Amino acid sequence: MFSKPSHSGPAAARLRRTLAFRLTAAYSIAGLLLVVLATASLYLVLRAELDRSTELFLADKLHVLRTMLRERPEDEDALHEEIELESAARRYQRFYIRLLDDRGVAIMTTPGMAEQLDIAELARRTGGRSERSAAMEGKHGQPFRVASGAAAVGAARSRTDTVLIAIDVSLEEELLARYRLWFWGILLATSVLFPLVGYRIARHAIRPVEEIAATARKITSMNLRERIQAEGYPLELASLAGTFNEMLDRLQESFERISRFSADIAHDLRTPVNNIRGEAEVALARARTVEEYRDVLESSLEEAVRLSELIGDLLFLARAEKPLTELHLEKVDVGELLATVRDYYEATAADAGISLAVAEAAETVTAALDRPLMLRAVSNLVANAVAHTPRGGSVTLAACASGAELRIAVSDTGRGIPGEALPRVFDRFFRVDASRSQASGGTGLGLAIVQSIMMLHGGGAEISSQVGRGTTVTLRVHSAAM
């Protein structure tokens, strides 16, 4: 036999975890609390007003009887009308009055009072209450509010009578009972209505989120052009959609850069590998002399060195991105470091007809640096400068310290870089010369390596250039120990 699926299992648990369920529960609970607070407050206000109205009525009756007994004690007709006749004329909210003399003997009583109230209980309830009303149940179960008060008789106050008053508050209690019935009805209706309305509101509110999720599900490495159309979204979700689109823009740009890089690397790897293979095939096609074999080996070695340098650059960039990469700082004579780079490239620059020099001010600067890394960064800049400076030009290395910042500048009088390319020159895989010729220089990783080295030192690299006038790259190191 097959058992029926349990609604309290995984499906119910997933429902409780959904945003729509949580929003619906929040709306429903908040709405019900608001209804309960509002209706309960109105009920308390209504009850207080009804009690206040009853208290005012009792106080007013006491005041009228006291005035009559003090000013017109002989006017029995007026007392008779006030005590015995007025209540009978009222169809609703009947009241009863009993007037006692100073010996406790009843002088006048509203007809029917004894049938409605226990007189002994009334006297006990109102005794010594200082005119404050009390609740009392009649003989037939109807609710009463009762009060008593002393009344001086005549202007000379020859005696003091006692006034007992009871008012039937059945209408007020029936009104409150109907209110309570309406309260429970409203509470029952809203407990059903609020979840339904709350669910519709929640579904409408999270529809943009579902659309964002649907767009995200369509995105793959082959489809990065999907974007969220945020028109009509609430401000918060429109901001989220905008941020998501910006993230997709960055991802698309990154993938495109990686694709370009893959093509460039494939080209740069294929050329030396094909050269090595071609030379080996030619050398093996027939017997060669020792000198011919030497030439082939030398050429293959040059291509292998080129491959090794390319792979080394890629490995360095991969290591530099690791957050736990450590620097081995030491006190470095910056002038000596620049002189070392100059000496290394001096012969290459001389062959190209380029002047290579170190500014004198750099000779007095020291800083806490990772010397091998900084040597590599400056070497990359000088190699680029020499490669892009025509014969008769110059390359200058300079350094200066300003407060807690070290600045190293490599300037040339070369061809310069177009302004639209300047923001991207430090991007890895980017090359100004799209032809990727050997003369234009390398793989486009040199300046990316420089930037990585400077970021490891807590600094950065800046570039300024004018086409036809030259380029200056400045390295900044913060908190350098001078």
VEXDO-430801 format. One record per residue (C-alpha): residue number from 0; residue in three letters; x, y negated, z. Coordinates in steps of 0.1 Angstrom, whole numbers. Last residue first. Example, Ala and Ser with C-alpha at 12.3 -4.5 7.8 and 13.67 -1.06 7.14 Angstrom:
2
REC pos code    xx    yy    zz
REC   1  SER   137    11    71
REC   0  ALA   123    45    78
***
This chain:
482
REC pos code    xx    yy    zz
REC 481  MET   635  -562    51
REC 480  ALA   612  -534    62
REC 479  ALA   585  -533    35
REC 478  SER   550  -538    48
REC 477  HIS   536  -540    12
REC 476  VAL   554  -529   -19
REC 475  ARG   546  -547   -52
REC 474  LEU   560  -538   -86
REC 473  THR   558  -565  -113
REC 472  VAL   557  -557  -151
REC 471  THR   566  -585  -174
REC 470  THR   560  -584  -212
REC 469  GLY   573  -602  -242
REC 468  ARG   568  -632  -266
REC 467  GLY   553  -617  -297
REC 466  VAL   520  -607  -281
REC 465  GLN   519  -622  -246
REC 464  SER   521  -599  -216
REC 463  SER   513  -597  -179
REC 462  ILE   514  -565  -158
REC 461  GLU   508  -556  -122
REC 460  ALA   518  -526  -102
REC 459  GLY   507  -515   -67
REC 458  GLY   515  -512   -31
REC 457  GLY   510  -486    -3
REC 456  HIS   542  -468   -12
REC 455  LEU   522  -439   -26
REC 454  MET   503  -465   -46
REC 453  MET   536  -477   -61
REC 452  ILE   546  -442   -71
REC 451  SER   511  -436   -87
REC 450  GLN   514  -469  -106
REC 449  VAL   548  -460  -120
REC 448  ILE   536  -425  -130
REC 447  ALA   506  -440  -149
REC 446  LEU   531  -464  -166
REC 445  GLY   551  -435  -179
REC 444  LEU   522  -411  -188
REC 443  GLY   514  -424  -223
REC 442  THR   529  -394  -240
REC 441  GLY   561  -407  -253
REC 440  GLY   571  -438  -271
REC 439  SER   562  -459  -301
REC 438  ALA   591  -445  -321
REC 437  GLN   579  -409  -318
REC 436  SER   547  -418  -334
REC 435  ARG   515  -416  -313
REC 434  SER   495  -434  -340
REC 433  ALA   473  -450  -314
REC 432  ASP   501  -473  -303
REC 431  VAL   488  -489  -271
REC 430  ARG   489  -455  -253
REC 429  PHE   466  -443  -226
REC 428  PHE   471  -408  -212
REC 427  ARG   472  -421  -177
REC 426  ASP   456  -455  -172
REC 425  PHE   483  -481  -163
REC 424  VAL   479  -497  -197
REC 423  ARG   442  -499  -195
REC 422  PRO   435  -535  -184
REC 421  LEU   462  -548  -208
REC 420  ALA   448  -533  -240
REC 419  GLU   424  -561  -247
REC 418  GLY   451  -587  -243
REC 417  PRO   474  -572  -269
REC 416  ILE   508  -560  -256
REC 415  GLY   541  -577  -262
REC 414  ARG   566  -573  -291
REC 413  GLY   597  -576  -269
REC 412  THR   613  -603  -248
REC 411  ASP   615  -581  -217
REC 410  SER   608  -585  -180
REC 409  VAL   611  -559  -152
REC 408  ALA   600  -574  -118
REC 407  ILE   604  -560   -83
REC 406  ARG   584  -576   -55
REC 405  LEU   588  -567   -19
REC 404  GLU   561  -578     6
REC 403  ALA   563  -584    43
REC 402  GLY   572  -621    40
REC 401  SER   582  -627     5
REC 400  ALA   611  -606    -7
REC 399  CYS   626  -608   -42
REC 398  ALA   637  -585   -70
REC 397  ALA   647  -590  -107
REC 396  LEU   655  -568  -137
REC 395  THR   659  -585  -171
REC 394  VAL   655  -570  -206
REC 393  SER   668  -590  -236
REC 392  GLY   661  -593  -273
REC 391  GLY   686  -593  -302
REC 390  ARG   673  -561  -317
REC 389  PRO   636  -556  -310
REC 388  THR   621  -548  -275
REC 387  HIS   596  -520  -273
REC 386  ALA   619  -491  -265
REC 385  VAL   641  -511  -242
REC 384  ALA   611  -523  -222
REC 383  ASN   596  -488  -220
REC 382  ALA   629  -473  -208
REC 381  VAL   633  -502  -183
REC 380  LEU   598  -496  -169
REC 379  ASN   603  -458  -166
REC 378  SER   636  -464  -149
REC 377  VAL   620  -487  -123
REC 376  ALA   595  -461  -114
REC 375  ARG   621  -432  -113
REC 374  LEU   644  -452   -90
REC 373  MET   615  -459   -68
REC 372  LEU   607  -422   -65
REC 371  PRO   643  -413   -58
REC 370  ARG   648  -441   -33
REC 369  ASP   616  -435   -12
REC 368  LEU   616  -471     2
REC 367  ALA   623  -491    33
REC 366  ALA   636  -524    19
REC 365  THR   667  -544    12
REC 364  VAL   672  -576    -9
REC 363  THR   705  -594   -12
REC 362  GLU   715  -583   -47
REC 361  ALA   682  -592   -62
REC 360  ALA   689  -629   -63
REC 359  GLU   716  -623   -89
REC 358  ALA   691  -611  -116
REC 357  VAL   700  -578  -131
REC 356  ALA   709  -576  -169
REC 355  LEU   702  -557  -201
REC 354  SER   709  -574  -234
REC 353  ILE   695  -555  -264
REC 352  GLY   713  -546  -296
REC 351  ALA   698  -511  -297
REC 350  ASP   732  -494  -292
REC 349  ALA   737  -518  -263
REC 348  ALA   704  -510  -247
REC 347  THR   712  -472  -248
REC 346  ALA   746  -479  -233
REC 345  GLU   732  -500  -205
REC 344  TYR   704  -476  -196
REC 343  TYR   722  -458  -168
REC 342  ASP   742  -489  -157
REC 341  ARG   710  -510  -155
REC 340  VAL   692  -483  -135
REC 339  THR   721  -481  -110
REC 338  ALA   722  -519  -108
REC 337  LEU   685  -520   -99
REC 336  LEU   691  -496   -71
REC 335  GLU   721  -516   -59
REC 334  GLY   701  -548   -58
REC 333  VAL   673  -529   -39
REC 332  ASP   696  -518   -12
REC 331  VAL   675  -491     3
REC 330  LYS   667  -483    39
REC 329  GLU   651  -449    39
REC 328  LEU   616  -435    34
REC 327  HIS   609  -399    25
REC 326  LEU   573  -402    13
REC 325  GLU   547  -375    19
REC 324  THR   520  -362    -3
REC 323  LEU   491  -351    19
REC 322  PRO   464  -368    -1
REC 321  LYS   474  -349   -33
REC 320  GLU   472  -372   -63
REC 319  ALA   510  -376   -65
REC 318  ARG   514  -338   -69
REC 317  ALA   493  -338  -101
REC 316  LEU   511  -368  -114
REC 315  PHE   545  -352  -108
REC 314  LEU   534  -320  -125
REC 313  LEU   523  -338  -156
REC 312  ASP   556  -358  -158
REC 311  GLY   576  -325  -153
REC 310  ILE   557  -309  -181
REC 309  LEU   566  -338  -205
REC 308  GLU   602  -338  -193
REC 307  SER   605  -300  -199
REC 306  LEU   590  -303  -234
REC 305  ARG   615  -330  -243
REC 304  VAL   643  -309  -229
REC 303  ALA   631  -279  -250
REC 302  GLU   631  -301  -281
REC 301  GLU   666  -312  -274
REC 300  LEU   677  -276  -267
REC 299  SER   662  -265  -300
REC 298  SER   682  -291  -319
REC 297  GLU   714  -281  -301
REC 296  LEU   707  -244  -308
REC 295  VAL   701  -250  -345
REC 294  ASP   733  -271  -348
REC 293  ARG   752  -244  -330
REC 292  TYR   738  -217  -354
REC 291  GLU   750  -239  -384
REC 290  GLU   784  -243  -368
REC 289  VAL   788  -205  -363
REC 288  THR   780  -199  -399
REC 287  ARG   746  -185  -409
REC 286  ALA   733  -152  -422
REC 285  ARG   698  -154  -437
REC 284  ALA   662  -162  -428
REC 283  LEU   671  -162  -391
REC 282  ALA   682  -198  -390
REC 281  VAL   652  -209  -410
REC 280  GLU   628  -190  -386
REC 279  ALA   646  -205  -355
REC 278  GLU   644  -240  -370
REC 277  GLY   607  -236  -377
REC 276  ARG   599  -222  -343
REC 275  ILE   618  -249  -324
REC 274  ASN   602  -276  -345
REC 273  ASN   568  -260  -341
REC 272  VAL   572  -260  -303
REC 271  PRO   585  -296  -303
REC 270  THR   555  -308  -323
REC 269  ARG   528  -286  -307
REC 268  LEU   534  -299  -272
REC 267  ASP   530  -335  -282
REC 266  HIS   500  -328  -304
REC 265  ALA   483  -307  -277
REC 264  ILE   492  -333  -251
REC 263  ASP   476  -360  -273
REC 262  ALA   444  -339  -280
REC 261  SER   441  -330  -243
REC 260  PHE   446  -366  -233
REC 259  ARG   419  -377  -257
REC 258  SER   396  -351  -242
REC 257  ILE   407  -361  -207
REC 256  ARG   400  -397  -215
REC 255  GLU   366  -388  -229
REC 254  PHE   358  -368  -198
REC 253  SER   369  -397  -175
REC 252  GLU   348  -422  -195
REC 251  GLN   318  -399  -193
REC 250  LEU   323  -395  -156
REC 249  ARG   327  -432  -151
REC 248  ASP   295  -439  -171
REC 247  LEU   277  -411  -152
REC 246  MET   287  -428  -119
REC 245  GLU   274  -461  -132
REC 244  ASN   241  -444  -141
REC 243  PHE   238  -429  -106
REC 242  THR   245  -464   -91
REC 241  GLY   218  -479  -113
REC 240  ALA   194  -451  -103
REC 239  LEU   201  -457   -66
REC 238  SER   195  -494   -71
REC 237  ALA   163  -487   -89
REC 236  LEU   154  -464   -60
REC 235  GLU   158  -492   -35
REC 234  LEU   141  -518   -56
REC 233  PRO   111  -496   -63
REC 232  TYR   111  -481   -98
REC 231  GLY    92  -497  -127
REC 230  GLU   122  -496  -151
REC 229  ALA   148  -471  -138
REC 228  GLN   154  -452  -170
REC 227  ILE   180  -427  -158
REC 226  ARG   208  -420  -183
REC 225  GLU   218  -389  -203
REC 224  ARG   250  -395  -223
REC 223  LEU   270  -369  -205
REC 222  ASN   260  -339  -224
REC 221  MET   288  -314  -232
REC 220  SER   301  -315  -196
REC 219  THR   266  -310  -185
REC 218  ILE   238  -333  -175
REC 217  LYS   202  -320  -179
REC 216  ARG   199  -311  -142
REC 215  ALA   208  -347  -133
REC 214  THR   180  -361  -154
REC 213  ALA   155  -338  -136
REC 212  ALA   169  -349  -102
REC 211  ILE   165  -386  -111
REC 210  GLU   130  -378  -123
REC 209  GLU   123  -360   -90
REC 208  VAL   136  -390   -71
REC 207  PRO   114  -413   -92
REC 206  ARG    84  -391   -83
REC 205  ILE    93  -393   -46
REC 204  ALA    69  -422   -38
REC 203  HIS    40  -409   -59
REC 202  ARG    42  -375   -42
REC 201  ALA    45  -392    -8
REC 200  ILE    14  -414   -15
REC 199  ARG    -6  -384   -27
REC 198  TYR     5  -364     3
REC 197  GLY    -3  -393    27
REC 196  VAL   -38  -396    12
REC 195  LEU   -45  -359    17
REC 194  PRO   -28  -359    51
REC 193  PHE   -47  -390    62
REC 192  LEU   -81  -378    51
REC 191  VAL   -83  -346    73
REC 190  SER   -71  -361   106
REC 189  THR   -89  -393    95
REC 188  ALA  -123  -376    95
REC 187  LEU  -117  -358   129
REC 186  LEU  -105  -391   145
REC 185  ILE  -135  -410   130
REC 184  GLY  -159  -384   144
REC 183  TRP  -142  -383   178
REC 182  PHE  -144  -421   180
REC 181  TRP  -180  -421   167
REC 180  LEU  -190  -398   196
REC 179  ARG  -170  -420   220
REC 178  TYR  -189  -450   207
REC 177  ARG  -222  -433   211
REC 176  ALA  -213  -424   247
REC 175  LEU  -203  -460   253
REC 174  LEU  -236  -473   240
REC 173  GLU  -254  -447   261
REC 172  GLU  -235  -458   292
REC 171  GLU  -244  -494   285
REC 170  LEU  -281  -485   280
REC 169  SER  -281  -465   312
REC 168  VAL  -268  -494   333
REC 167  ASP  -298  -497   357
REC 166  ILE  -291  -526   380
REC 165  ALA  -291  -524   418
REC 164  ILE  -293  -554   442
REC 163  LEU  -293  -554   480
REC 162  VAL  -298  -589   496
REC 161  THR  -291  -593   533
REC 160  ASP  -307  -620   555
REC 159  THR  -289  -645   577
REC 158  ARG  -308  -665   603
REC 157  SER  -313  -700   615
REC 156  ARG  -290  -714   588
REC 155  ALA  -302  -749   595
REC 154  ALA  -308  -756   558
REC 153  GLY  -329  -725   556
REC 152  VAL  -320  -688   554
REC 151  ALA  -283  -678   549
REC 150  ALA  -278  -651   523
REC 149  ALA  -254  -621   528
REC 148  GLY  -246  -600   498
REC 147  SER  -250  -566   483
REC 146  ALA  -240  -548   451
REC 145  VAL  -252  -518   431
REC 144  ARG  -243  -506   395
REC 143  PHE  -266  -478   385
REC 142  PRO  -263  -446   364
REC 141  GLN  -294  -424   357
REC 140  GLY  -294  -390   372
REC 139  HIS  -331  -390   382
REC 138  LYS  -325  -399   418
REC 137  GLY  -301  -427   408
REC 136  GLU  -263  -424   406
REC 135  MET  -242  -451   421
REC 134  ALA  -213  -472   409
REC 133  ALA  -202  -501   431
REC 132  SER  -204  -538   428
REC 131  ARG  -182  -562   448
REC 130  GLU  -203  -585   470
REC 129  SER  -179  -583   500
REC 128  ARG  -181  -544   501
REC 127  GLY  -190  -542   537
REC 126  GLY  -220  -519   532
REC 125  THR  -229  -515   495
REC 124  ARG  -225  -478   492
REC 123  ARG  -240  -470   526
REC 122  ALA  -271  -492   520
REC 121  LEU  -276  -476   486
REC 120  GLU  -272  -441   501
REC 119  ALA  -299  -449   526
REC 118  ILE  -322  -464   499
REC 117  ASP  -318  -433   476
REC 116  LEU  -327  -449   443
REC 115  GLN  -354  -446   416
REC 114  GLU  -385  -437   435
REC 113  ALA  -375  -461   464
REC 112  MET  -371  -489   439
REC 111  GLY  -405  -484   424
REC 110  PRO  -417  -519   433
REC 109  THR  -390  -544   440
REC 108  THR  -386  -548   478
REC 107  MET  -395  -576   502
REC 106  ILE  -389  -581   539
REC 105  ALA  -371  -549   547
REC 104  VAL  -360  -547   583
REC 103  GLY  -322  -547   588
REC 102  ARG  -324  -569   620
REC 101  ASP  -310  -600   602
REC 100  ASP  -337  -597   576
REC  99  LEU  -335  -574   546
REC  98  LEU  -343  -582   509
REC  97  ARG  -343  -553   484
REC  96  ILE  -338  -560   447
REC  95  TYR  -341  -536   417
REC  94  PHE  -330  -540   381
REC  93  ARG  -343  -527   348
REC  92  GLN  -320  -528   318
REC  91  TYR  -347  -526   292
REC  90  ARG  -384  -534   292
REC  89  ARG  -380  -563   317
REC  88  ALA  -413  -577   330
REC  87  ALA  -412  -553   360
REC  86  SER  -379  -567   370
REC  85  GLU  -393  -602   370
REC  84  LEU  -423  -593   393
REC  83  GLU  -410  -580   426
REC  82  ILE  -378  -599   434
REC  81  GLU  -379  -632   416
REC  80  GLU  -417  -635   415
REC  79  HIS  -421  -626   452
REC  78  LEU  -393  -650   461
REC  77  ALA  -410  -678   442
REC  76  ASP  -443  -669   458
REC  75  GLU  -427  -667   493
REC  74  ASP  -417  -704   491
REC  73  GLU  -411  -708   529
REC  72  PRO  -373  -703   525
REC  71  ARG  -370  -730   499
REC  70  GLU  -335  -745   500
REC  69  ARG  -314  -717   517
REC  68  LEU  -335  -687   507
REC  67  MET  -339  -700   471
REC  66  THR  -302  -708   467
REC  65  ARG  -292  -674   481
REC  64  LEU  -317  -657   458
REC  63  VAL  -303  -674   427
REC  62  HIS  -266  -668   437
REC  61  LEU  -272  -631   443
REC  60  LYS  -290  -628   409
REC  59  ASP  -260  -646   392
REC  58  ALA  -235  -623   409
REC  57  LEU  -254  -593   397
REC  56  PHE  -256  -606   362
REC  55  LEU  -220  -616   361
REC  54  GLU  -209  -581   373
REC  53  THR  -230  -565   346
REC  52  SER  -215  -587   319
REC  51  ARG  -180  -579   332
REC  50  ASP  -187  -542   332
REC  49  LEU  -200  -545   296
REC  48  GLU  -169  -565   287
REC  47  ALA  -145  -540   303
REC  46  ARG  -162  -511   285
REC  45  LEU  -160  -529   252
REC  44  VAL  -123  -537   257
REC  43  LEU  -115  -502   267
REC  42  TYR  -133  -488   237
REC  41  LEU  -116  -513   214
REC  40  SER   -82  -502   228
REC  39  ALA   -91  -466   224
REC  38  THR  -103  -472   188
REC  37  ALA   -71  -491   178
REC  36  LEU   -46  -468   197
REC  35  VAL   -63  -436   183
REC  34  VAL   -64  -450   148
REC  33  LEU   -28  -461   149
REC  32  LEU   -17  -428   163
REC  31  LEU   -36  -410   135
REC  30  GLY   -20  -432   108
REC  29  ALA    15  -427   122
REC  28  ILE    10  -389   125
REC  27  SER    -4  -387    90
REC  26  TYR    22  -409    73
REC  25  ALA    50  -391    90
REC  24  ALA    36  -357    82
REC  23  THR    31  -367    46
REC  22  LEU    66  -381    44
REC  21  ARG    80  -349    58
REC  20  PHE    60  -327    35
REC  19  ALA    70  -348     4
REC  18  LEU   107  -346    15
REC  17  THR   106  -309    14
REC  16  ARG   121  -290    44
REC  15  ARG    88  -280    58
REC  14  LEU    77  -266    24
REC  13  ARG   109  -245    23
REC  12  ALA   101  -230    57
REC  11  ALA    66  -222    45
REC  10  ALA    79  -204    15
REC   9  PRO   105  -186    36
REC   8  GLY    79  -170    59
REC   7  SER    48  -184    76
REC   6  HIS    26  -178    46
REC   5  SER    32  -141    48
REC   4  PRO    27  -122    15
REC   3  LYS     0   -96    17
REC   2  SER    12   -60    21
REC   1  PHE    11   -35    -7
REC   0  MET     0     0     0
***
